Amino acid sequence: MLVTAERKFSINKKQWLLMGGLALFNLFYAILLFWLLGDDSPMLGLVQIAMIALISALSFSIFYRFNKREIEMRKAFEELSTNDKLTGLSTRTKFAQTIGKYLENSRKTQPFALILLDIDRFKEVNTSLGYAAADDLLKAFSKRLVHFADHRSDCARLSSNEFALLIRYDGSGETLQARMQALLTDLYHPFSSEGRSIELSLSGGVSLYPDDSQSAPCLMQYAHFALQRAKQQGHNRIFCYEEGADEKLHDLQLLSQDMDRALKNDEFKLFFQPQFSFSTGEQVGFEALIRWDHPERGLISPADFIPIAEQNGFIIPLSEFALMEACKAATSWVNPLRVAVNLSPIQMQHVDVADLAERALQETGLEPSRLELEVTESLFIDMSDQAASTLKRLQDIGVTIALDDFGTGYSGLNYLSNFPFDKLKIDRSFVKDLSHDKGAMAIISAVIGMAQSLDMRITAEGIDNKEVLEILKLAGCHEAQGFLLGKPRDIALLPGVEMGLPAQKEAA
């Protein structure tokens, strides 16, 4: 629209300059005639009238020519701004206007479904077919959409491979389901491209008027939520908007958008949970656990934001922050306790963790023997030689490597013999039922025996009652961690606090 306005101003300016020039020419010509013929000449009036008529005709011709060109250009610009150049479908702006017109008189508006469709893995289609053939495929796809629309303006191309469609129906779920089934049957029918048969898969989101909303922006937003949920759950499926599920998804998206700001504003902080020795009852270290102190939501559990960070890639700077802050905090403790920090498999794939740990140790002055890095079993599903080499480099400089949440991930045990861990951490899911579940006790006994044969230390986490604590002590565990012994806390608020094992305190 900016181009149109500038063009219009340019044309109007030229018109006024030309008309002004013609008017001045007419004035000078009249003065010249008056001077040559005199004011009593009978020819003067006729000549002036003729000149005015000639100039008026010339002005009309020029105005008509410029205005016609302006009208044509304006139509062309409007066509470009409201219709997709490739497919001829409505653009996002025009489609929003179409929905708005439907809703102007809500009493007369027929129920309709707003459908957003995304062609799955279209980049692969582009690569395999080439851009020209892929464009032809988009045109053919658009024609099939138009076939199901009451008006061409009911269809839109929102982005390269995202389309929108309005389907009116009588308010009956059966009618809508039948129309949707007919649409999808046609869209899933193979397309032909340069003699090849191409089958597409689609992800879709649907919102309903008036059931879900009577607002055009809300209907678009709800359909988008449903589309995102379809993509997250594996693509090739169509979901209708569900308030609970999609509002939660939207909430997670908002958290994802807040993460970069949160790190810059120091909203992430470390809490520390104590770890104790079974043999002495003394505290031997802390595990650093990250928390998000959101300015509006308060403390957010890592169970809520870590999966998001792993999806959007923010886990890499977040993990680096946790490592640096944990090392920095440990250097300020009165007693030289060990600090354990979790590593993400994604971080291991994209970052040289050995270099990162060495830098953290050098910058903070922490002794390598006081740093323990925890990895999960998922790292070993596709463990590369490089990952194993990285862990070995960390051990060589004195850093302890622990296998966290043992028993919950990868079922194979060959990696235990292939990589010499310093410690195994038994997952809380086995510990919590230990007092009444013989199966859990059998598993833990087997794990402890295996770890001892491999010269690995054992830490049991998730201990929340004294009976379990005593069982694990008798079973041969080396270290203990859990709410019974101490909850994760901000030790900056309680510096220098150390606890003994509750059972041993009472025995004393």
N, C-alpha and C positions, 0 to 999 in steps of 0.2 A: 504493500500500500504506500510505502514511502516513495518508491520509484514512481508510482502513478501520480502522487501529489507533486513531486518535483517536475515531472514531465508536463503536467497541467499548468503549473506556474510558468514554465518556460514558454509554452505555446501562447498563453494569454499575454505575456510580456511582448512577444513578437507581434501579436495582433495589434496591441495598443500602439506600439512604435510605428507599425505600418500605417495604421489609420491616422495617427498624428501626422505622419509625413505626408499622406495624401491631403489632409486638411490644410496643412501649410502650403502645399503645392497649389491647391485650389485658391487659397487666399492671395498668394503672390501672382498667380495667373490673372486673377480678377483685377488686381491693382495694375498689372501691366496693360491689360486691355483698357482699363479706365484711363490710363495715361496716354495710350496710343490713340484711342478713338474719341476720348472726351466724354463727359457725362451726358451730353445731349445726343449722342449717336444712337439711332434706333436699333442698331445691331448689338449694342452692348448687353441689353437685357436678354436677347435670344441666345447670344453666345454664353453668357453666364448660366442660363438655365440648362443649356446643352452640356456644359462642363459639369454642372452639379449632377445631372442625370448620369453622365458617363462615369464620374467618380463614384456615385452611389452604386451603380451596377458593378463596377470593379470591386468596390468594398464588399458588396454582398457575395460576389464570387469568391473572394479571398476568405471571408468569414466562413462560408459554407465548406470550402476546401479544408480549412484548418479544423473546424468543428467536426466534420465527418471523420477526419483522421484521428482526432482526439477520442471520439466515441468508439471508433474501432479499436484503438489502443487500450482504452479503458475496459472494453469487453474482453480483450485478450488477456489483460492483467488479471481481471476477475476470474477468468477461466483457469488461469494458472494457479491462482491462490485458493480456489475452491474445488478444483478437480485434479486428481493425481494424473501427472503427465503420461505415465506408462499405461495405467489400466483404465483411466477415465472415471474411476470411482471418486466419490467425495473424499476430500481431505478431512483431517481431524476437526478443523474449524467448522467446515460446512456441515459435517455430521452432527456436531454439537448443536448447531443452529437448527438442524432438522428435528432433533429430539426436543429442543426448546419449543418449536412450533407445535409439535404434537401435544405438549403439556400446557399450552396457553389456556386452553379451556378444558380443565381436568374432568368436568362432568361428561363431556362428549368424547373424551379420548378412549379409544378401544384398548383393552389390555394388550401389552406387547412384551416380548422378550428381547433384551439387549444381549447379543452374543459377541464375545471377543474370541477370535480364533488365531492361533499362532502355529505356523508351519514348523514342525519340529526339525531341528538340525538343518536349517536351510542353508547354512554356510557350506555344509558338506555337499548339498545339491548344487550350489553355485560352483564349487570346485570341480565336481565330477562332470557336470553338463557344460560348463562355460557360461559366461554372463549372458550372452545373446539367447541361448536356449533356455536359461533360467528365467529370463524376462518373458519369453514366450509362455513358459509354464505359469508364471504369475498372471498373465493375461487370460489364459484358459481357466485358471482357478477363479478369477474375478467374474468371468462370464457365468460360471456355475452359480456363484453367489447371487448375481443379478437375477438369475432365473427364478430364485425363490423369494425375491423381494417384491413387494407390491409396487414400489417405485424405485427407480435407479438411485435416487438420493438416500435410500434406506441402507445402502452399502457404502463402506468406506475402507480405504487402505490407510492405516494409522502409522505404519512404519514399513520397513523393507519386507517383513514377512508376517506382519500382524494386521488382521482385518476385523471389521466390525459389521454387524448385520442386525437389522430390526425385523422381527417376525411378529406380526399381529395375530392374535388368536381370540377365541371367544371366552377366555377365562377358565376353560376346562383343562385340567392337567393332562387328560387323555389326548385332547386335541393338540396341545403343545408337544407332547411326547411323540405323537405321530408325525408332526411337521419336522421336528428335530431329527427323527430317525430317517425321514426321507432326505433331508438336507445332508446328513452325514453319509448316508449310503451313496449319494451322488458325488460328494467330495472325496470319499475314499475309493471311488472307482478309478482304476489306473488312468493316468494321463499318458499321452503319446508325445514323444520328443525325438525328432530325427530318427524315427524308426524304432525307438526304444520305448518300452513300457515302464512308466515311473509311478510308483505307489508312494503316496505321502501319508504321514501320520500327523495328527493334529492334537494340540492341547487347547482347551477352551474353558471360558468362564461365562456364566450366565447370571444375569440379574433380571428380576421381573417387576413390571409396572402393573398395578400399583402395590403388589404384595410386599416387595422389598423397600421401595421408596417411591415418592412422587417428585423427586428432585433429579434433574438431569445430571448434575455433577455427581450426586450420590450413586445413581444407577451405574455411571461409568466407573466410579471407584469400586463399587461392590463387584462388578463384573471383572475388574482387574484383580481384585483380591482372589476371587475364585480361580482365575487363570493362573495366578502365581502359585496357588495351592496345587493345581493340576501339574504344573511344571515340577514343583518340589517333590511330588509323589510319583515321579517316574515318567512324566510326559504321556502322550497318546491316550488322553482321557479328557472327559468334559465334566466339569463340576458346576453345580449351581451354588449361588452364594449362600453360605451358612453363617449366621451372625457370630456364634461362639468361635468356630474354627477360624474364620477369616479375620475377625477382630484380633484374635491372638496373633495371627500371622502379621497383621498390620502393626501390632505392638512390637513384635520382634524386628520388623523392618525399621521402626523408629529407633529402637535400641541400636541397630546396626549403623544408622546414620549418626547417632550420638557419639560413637566410640572415638573417632578422631579428636573431636572437641574435648572429650572426657580425659584423654591422655594428656593433651596440652594443658588442661586446667587442673591437673593433679587430682582427678576424681578417683583414680585407681589407687588402692593401697594394699599393703600386705598385712595379713593376720598370721599369727604364728601359733601352732599347736605343739605342745611339749611331747617329747619322747623320753621313755625311761628304760633303764636297764633292769631286767628281771633279777639278775644276780645281786646287784648292790642296792637297788631301789633308788639310785640317784638319776637325776636328769642328765641325759647325754646329748640332747639336741632339740631342735625345733624343725617342723616342716612349715615352709612358707606357703601360704594359701592366699591367692589373690581375691580381692573383693572390690566391688564397684560402689562407691558412695555417690549415688546419683542425686543431684540437687533437688529433684522433684519426687523421685521414687524411694529415696533412702538407700539402704544397703541392698544390693542385688547379688543373689547367689551366683557363683561361677557355673552352676548347673544350667542357669538361664542364659548367660552371655558367652561362655566359652564355645558352645556349638556354633553360635552366630559368628564369632571371631574366626573359627576354623573355616567357615563357608566364605566369608568375605576377605580372607587373607590377613585380617588384623591380628591374628594370633602371633604372627612373627614379631612385630614391634611390641606386642603385649608381653610375650615370653621374654624378650630381651630386657624389658623394663623390670620384670619380676626377678630375673637373675641378678641384674645390677643392684637393685634395691635390697635384695636378700643379702648379698655379699657386703654391701655397705652397712646394713643393720648389724650383721654378725660381728663386724670389727668393733662395734661400740659396746658389746656385752662385756661385763666384768669377767665372767668365766668363759673359757675358750670352748664353748659348745659348738657342735656341728649344726649346719643348716642344710636342709634338704629342699631342692627346687625341682619342680616338674618340667620336663621337656615335652614338647608337642611333636608327634610324628611329622606334621607338616613343616614344623621348624627344622627338623632333622633333614628333610628333603631339600630345603631351599637355602639353608644357612650352614656355614661351617661352624658347628657348635663348639668344636675344640678351640678355634680361634677366638670365638666370642667369650668362652669361659676363661681363657688365658688373659684376655683383655680385662675382663671383670676382676680377676684376681690381682692383676698388676695395678689397676686404677684404684682399687680399694685397699690393697695390702693384705687381703685375707689369705691365710695359709691354705694351700690346696687340700690338705688333709681334713680341713673343716668343711669342705664343700661336698655335698652328696647330690647327684643328679639322678632323678627318677624317670624311667621310660616305661611305657606300657607295652603289653604284648602285641598290640596292633602294629607296632613298628616292624615286627618280624614276619608279618604275612608276606611282604615283598621286600624283605631286608636285602639291601645291596651290600656289596663288599665295601663300598665307601662308608656306609653307615656303621658297619662293624669296625672299620678302620678308625673312624672318628671316636667311637667309644673307647677303643684300645688306646688311642692317643691321650684321652682324658685320664684313663687309669695310669698311664705311664708318668703323668705329671703329679700323680698323687690324689686325684679326685675319685671319690667312691661312686660306683654305678650300681643303682638298685633297680630291680624289676618290680614295678608297682602293679597293684590290683591283680596279683597272680591268680590264675584259675578262671578268669572271666572272659578272656579273649581267645587268642589263637590256640587251638587244641593241641597242636603238635608240640613235642617236648625236645625235638632235636636241637633247637636253638640254645637250650640250656647247656648242652655239651659243646656246642660250637662257639658259644661266647661265654667267657668266665665272669659271670656277675659276682659282685661282692656281697650282694644282699638280695633276699626275696621278701616282698611285703605281701602277706596273706590278706586277700580282700575281705572286707567287712561282711560280705554276704555269707561267707562261711563261718565267721566268728559269731555273728549275732544269735544263731540258733544252736550254738555249741553245747549248751547245758542240757538240752532235751532232744537233740538230733544226733543219733548214732552215726548216720551217714556222714555228717559234717565232721564229726570227730575222726572218723576213719580217713577222710580226705586230708585233714590237717596233719594227722600222724604220718601219712604217706609223704606229704610235702616236706615235713620237717626231716624225715629220714633221708629223703632224696637230697635236700639241701645240705644236710650234714655230710653226706657222702661226697658232695661236690665242693665242700669247704666254703659254703655260703652261710652268712648270718641270716637269721629270721626275725622279721618284725611283724607283729600282729596288730592290725589297725581296726578301729570300730569297737573297741572294748567299752561296754557301758554298764557292766555289773561285776561284782566281786567274784561271783562263782566262776564266770568265764575267765577272769583274770587268773585265778588259782589253777584252773584246768590248763591254761596255756603255759603257765609257769612249770607245771609238772610235766607237760608234754615236751619241753625243751626249747621253747622260744627264747630268743635272746633279748628282744626289746618289745616294748608295749606302747600303744598309742590309742587314745579314745576319749570320749566325753567324761568317762569316770575319772580319768587322770588329769584332764584339763581340756577345756574347749578352746577353739581358735580365738585369739584375741589380739588386739592392737597393743603390742608390748611397749610401744612408745608412751602409752598412758600408764603402764605398770612396769617400769624398767627394773631389771634385776630380780624378778620374781622367779623362784625355783621351788618345785614341789617334790616331795618324796612319794613313793607309792602308798596309797591309802591303806592297803592291807598291812604293809610293814610298819606304818606309823602306829596302827592300832596294836600290833603285836608288841611293839616296843613299850 
